[in-house]
Amino acid sequence: TSRHKLFKRENEFTAGIDYYFVSGPLSSYVNISGTKGDDLEAQSTQTQNNYGLYFENHLNIYTAKLYLLLSGRFDKLIFKNDDELFGTRNSKRTFERFTPKAAVNYKLTPSVSAYTSFGFGFDSPSSTELENYQFSSNNGITTLNPDLNPQTSGNFEVGIKGIVSNKRNRFFKKELFEFTFFDTRVENEIVPFIVGNNVFYRNASRTRRIGLECGTKTEVVKRIDMILNYTYTDFKYSEYVSRTIDELGNLLDADFSGSRVPGVPQHLMNFILEGEPEFAKHLEGLFVFDCDYASGMFVDDRNTESASPYFTANIMAGLNYTLNNFNMIFSAGVKNILDRRYVGFININANPELPQNQRRYYELGEPRNFYLTLNMNFKL
């Protein structure tokens, strides 16, 4: 990092590199009602390399009011998967991309800022997502899917954030807020689908993600805060023609253009009330109540099935004791205090080869449950 004047303005330039490497064996055994069997189904060695080079420049264009951020990153990822049982299935995939970004931040007041940015994104498939299957273009003869490519995007956002405070007030002395509108155009979005009981991944052609994120944090009284978050999303496939499997096992080309992206609720709300009241010199209380609401969401690319909306709430209370270098936190809580039945996880595009009424799209969320925690630490 270098801090120097640029055009007689404050400027900070940062550059760096990073490297990631992981390699190891992966074994698959027969699953007998949740218990590992003795029969080895597959054995491979997976290796992943990631080379990264990045820079960032932060320039104060106008005295402590207008800032310009320019950044860029180049990534090169290499995936190798060597089949230890059938060497002819060994395969290698390489992905690389440069992604620049520009952002402007303007301070309307010392505590309130407006901002906007535009940049490009690059999301490589993971080694799990690259698993090949029998209906790929090479009929599954290699370990890695030759058809799955990284998803890329162009991202635009504009927003305002800041702090509003009035020290004279007894209540609501301080409020933090942030409102952001975003518009993201995605190419080759990576989406899951299921064949049999196995999850595989494919690319959609184009997706547009439009949304609004709003958040506030208010100091109701001293040591008690109220947090409210709301997200609106309008995620749709702009262009998406994909090969699917019908109930008879036939391969069909289906057009999902105009469908909503499954697994994403259109409305998501979160409310949190948290406090840390002081009981004594070394003893504080802990209290957190939070609840979430999610609107219904589609579970398949065709938008023929959807999950119902749900509302859940949790509560936690505890004590925080600190003396010199010793700290102890005891807490107890209840999750899903209303004991609501809701969809906790969605298997997107589940079992397309089965009849519609037999496809397993949903997994149940946790019922009401209780927990106790005790954490102690001593700093030397």
DAZIRA-V686401 format. One record per run of one state. SS is the DSSP state (alpha for helix, beta for strand, coil for the rest). FROM is the first residue (numbers start at 1). LEN is the number of residues. If there is no record, write none. Layout:
SS,FROM,LEN ; SS,FROM,LEN
//
This chain:
coil,1,1 ; beta,2,5 ; coil,7,2 ; beta,9,24 ; coil,33,2 ; beta,35,28 ; coil,63,3 ; beta,66,18 ; coil,84,3 ; alpha,87,3 ; coil,90,1 ; beta,91,19 ; coil,110,2 ; beta,112,12 ; coil,124,7 ; beta,131,1 ; coil,132,12 ; beta,144,1 ; coil,145,6 ; beta,151,15 ; coil,166,8 ; beta,174,14 ; coil,188,2 ; beta,190,6 ; coil,196,2 ; beta,198,6 ; coil,204,2 ; beta,206,16 ; coil,222,2 ; beta,224,16 ; coil,240,1 ; beta,241,5 ; coil,246,5 ; beta,251,5 ; coil,256,4 ; beta,260,1 ; coil,261,6 ; beta,267,9 ; coil,276,2 ; beta,278,3 ; coil,281,2 ; beta,283,12 ; coil,295,2 ; beta,297,2 ; coil,299,7 ; beta,306,2 ; coil,308,2 ; beta,310,14 ; coil,324,2 ; beta,326,10 ; coil,336,7 ; beta,343,4 ; coil,347,9 ; alpha,356,3 ; coil,359,3 ; beta,362,3 ; coil,365,4 ; beta,369,10 ; coil,379,2
//
